[in-house]
Amino acid sequence: MKPYINTAELIASLESEIKSLSDTIATLQLEPQSFNEQVIFKYIDTASTGKTKDFVRSLGVKSERGSLFSSGDVSKLIKSGADDISPALLEIARDVVRMKKNKR
């Protein structure tokens, strides 16, 4: 919980957190609108670039280079994004990356 000065400030802070969580849930409940969003959803689901890479390979999709999809391709997609990925979904994926880094 964040520090607060009075009850009204605490309530406002908690309401803000509720809105943020509701927005995140709504984003995660959407169906992927593109292949890249499907990859990002898979990363969020597994929290693993390796498992996501395996998923993409199982679909027979190759990277932009024309070679097998790699964990680095997943990381690059999360870091750089793409025009066909919702900014909210991308931010969730980046939050997962941050959570994994902080867990170490």
C-alpha atoms as a printed R data frame, in Angstrom:
    type eleno elety resid chain resno       x       y       z
1   ATOM     1    CA   MET     A     1   0.000   0.000   0.000
2   ATOM     2    CA   LYS     A     2   1.192   3.493  -0.810
3   ATOM     3    CA   PRO     A     3   1.708   6.073   1.952
4   ATOM     4    CA   TYR     A     4  -1.183   8.459   2.468
5   ATOM     5    CA   ILE     A     5  -1.982  11.585   4.452
6   ATOM     6    CA   ASN     A     6  -5.643  10.939   5.242
7   ATOM     7    CA   THR     A     7  -8.474   8.521   4.602
8   ATOM     8    CA   ALA     A     8  -9.684  10.394   1.508
9   ATOM     9    CA   GLU     A     9  -6.243  10.096  -0.086
10  ATOM    10    CA   LEU     A    10  -6.115   6.386   0.775
11  ATOM    11    CA   ILE     A    11  -9.535   5.854  -0.801
12  ATOM    12    CA   ALA     A    12  -8.500   7.725  -3.953
13  ATOM    13    CA   SER     A    13  -5.318   5.659  -4.186
14  ATOM    14    CA   LEU     A    14  -7.182   2.382  -3.734
15  ATOM    15    CA   GLU     A    15  -9.818   3.391  -6.306
16  ATOM    16    CA   SER     A    16  -7.021   4.161  -8.747
17  ATOM    17    CA   GLU     A    17  -5.506   0.721  -8.141
18  ATOM    18    CA   ILE     A    18  -8.908  -0.914  -8.678
19  ATOM    19    CA   LYS     A    19  -9.338   0.909 -12.004
20  ATOM    20    CA   SER     A    20  -5.857  -0.101 -13.115
21  ATOM    21    CA   LEU     A    21  -6.468  -3.744 -12.197
22  ATOM    22    CA   SER     A    22  -9.879  -3.704 -13.917
23  ATOM    23    CA   ASP     A    23  -8.282  -2.300 -17.082
24  ATOM    24    CA   THR     A    24  -5.590  -5.007 -16.974
25  ATOM    25    CA   ILE     A    25  -8.201  -7.738 -16.543
26  ATOM    26    CA   ALA     A    26 -10.275  -6.349 -19.422
27  ATOM    27    CA   THR     A    27  -7.191  -6.331 -21.678
28  ATOM    28    CA   LEU     A    28  -6.320  -9.918 -20.761
29  ATOM    29    CA   GLN     A    29  -9.883 -11.065 -21.492
30  ATOM    30    CA   LEU     A    30  -9.720  -9.852 -25.101
31  ATOM    31    CA   GLU     A    31  -8.966 -12.215 -27.962
32  ATOM    32    CA   PRO     A    32  -5.692 -11.609 -29.840
33  ATOM    33    CA   GLN     A    33  -6.267  -9.398 -32.884
34  ATOM    34    CA   SER     A    34  -3.043 -10.370 -34.691
35  ATOM    35    CA   PHE     A    35  -0.358 -13.020 -34.697
36  ATOM    36    CA   ASN     A    36   1.968 -10.732 -32.733
37  ATOM    37    CA   GLU     A    37  -0.706 -10.272 -30.061
38  ATOM    38    CA   GLN     A    38  -1.083 -14.054 -29.937
39  ATOM    39    CA   VAL     A    39   2.664 -14.296 -29.233
40  ATOM    40    CA   ILE     A    40   2.437 -11.639 -26.512
41  ATOM    41    CA   PHE     A    41  -0.541 -13.377 -24.883
42  ATOM    42    CA   LYS     A    42   1.442 -16.629 -24.879
43  ATOM    43    CA   TYR     A    43   4.397 -14.875 -23.245
44  ATOM    44    CA   ILE     A    44   2.123 -13.391 -20.567
45  ATOM    45    CA   ASP     A    45   0.606 -16.836 -20.014
46  ATOM    46    CA   THR     A    46   3.935 -18.638 -19.636
47  ATOM    47    CA   ALA     A    47   6.234 -15.796 -18.493
48  ATOM    48    CA   SER     A    48   8.887 -17.566 -20.557
49  ATOM    49    CA   THR     A    49  10.507 -16.535 -23.819
50  ATOM    50    CA   GLY     A    50  11.619 -20.141 -24.322
51  ATOM    51    CA   LYS     A    51   8.121 -21.595 -23.980
52  ATOM    52    CA   THR     A    52   6.749 -18.824 -26.189
53  ATOM    53    CA   LYS     A    53   9.407 -19.562 -28.817
54  ATOM    54    CA   ASP     A    54   8.440 -23.258 -28.713
55  ATOM    55    CA   PHE     A    55   4.773 -22.291 -29.181
56  ATOM    56    CA   VAL     A    56   5.577 -20.170 -32.261
57  ATOM    57    CA   ARG     A    57   7.786 -22.886 -33.708
58  ATOM    58    CA   SER     A    58   4.971 -25.439 -33.207
59  ATOM    59    CA   LEU     A    59   2.833 -23.240 -35.463
60  ATOM    60    CA   GLY     A    60   5.546 -23.373 -38.138
61  ATOM    61    CA   VAL     A    61   6.021 -19.609 -38.187
62  ATOM    62    CA   LYS     A    62   9.488 -18.297 -38.980
63  ATOM    63    CA   SER     A    63  11.090 -15.074 -37.844
64  ATOM    64    CA   GLU     A    64  11.463 -11.962 -40.003
65  ATOM    65    CA   ARG     A    65  14.935 -13.266 -40.882
66  ATOM    66    CA   GLY     A    66  13.388 -16.375 -42.395
67  ATOM    67    CA   SER     A    67  14.894 -18.660 -39.759
68  ATOM    68    CA   LEU     A    68  13.355 -20.464 -36.810
69  ATOM    69    CA   PHE     A    69  11.746 -18.178 -34.244
70  ATOM    70    CA   SER     A    70  14.021 -17.654 -31.227
71  ATOM    71    CA   SER     A    71  13.700 -16.488 -27.634
72  ATOM    72    CA   GLY     A    72  15.498 -13.334 -28.747
73  ATOM    73    CA   ASP     A    73  12.717 -12.679 -31.260
74  ATOM    74    CA   VAL     A    74  10.185 -12.866 -28.418
75  ATOM    75    CA   SER     A    75  12.265 -10.491 -26.287
76  ATOM    76    CA   LYS     A    76  12.647  -8.076 -29.201
77  ATOM    77    CA   LEU     A    77   8.898  -8.104 -29.835
78  ATOM    78    CA   ILE     A    78   8.219  -7.294 -26.181
79  ATOM    79    CA   LYS     A    79  10.883  -4.593 -26.051
80  ATOM    80    CA   SER     A    80  10.240  -2.926 -29.410
81  ATOM    81    CA   GLY     A    81   6.571  -3.722 -29.868
82  ATOM    82    CA   ALA     A    82   4.788  -3.726 -33.211
83  ATOM    83    CA   ASP     A    83   2.042  -1.714 -34.868
84  ATOM    84    CA   ASP     A    84  -0.435  -4.572 -34.486
85  ATOM    85    CA   ILE     A    85  -0.031  -4.997 -30.700
86  ATOM    86    CA   SER     A    86  -2.253  -3.141 -28.264
87  ATOM    87    CA   PRO     A    87  -0.150  -0.750 -26.137
88  ATOM    88    CA   ALA     A    88  -1.989  -1.966 -23.020
89  ATOM    89    CA   LEU     A    89  -1.145  -5.598 -23.817
90  ATOM    90    CA   LEU     A    90   2.475  -4.706 -24.482
91  ATOM    91    CA   GLU     A    91   2.692  -2.912 -21.133
92  ATOM    92    CA   ILE     A    92   1.376  -6.012 -19.355
93  ATOM    93    CA   ALA     A    93   4.064  -8.125 -21.060
94  ATOM    94    CA   ARG     A    94   6.716  -5.612 -20.002
95  ATOM    95    CA   ASP     A    95   5.370  -5.773 -16.440
96  ATOM    96    CA   VAL     A    96   5.820  -9.560 -16.552
97  ATOM    97    CA   VAL     A    97   9.442  -9.043 -17.645
98  ATOM    98    CA   ARG     A    98   9.977  -6.614 -14.732
99  ATOM    99    CA   MET     A    99   8.363  -9.052 -12.275
100 ATOM   100    CA   LYS     A   100  10.673 -11.822 -13.449
101 ATOM   101    CA   LYS     A   101  13.744  -9.591 -13.084
102 ATOM   102    CA   ASN     A   102  12.741  -8.507  -9.575
103 ATOM   103    CA   LYS     A   103  12.130 -12.115  -8.541
104 ATOM   104    CA   ARG     A   104  15.779 -13.025  -9.053
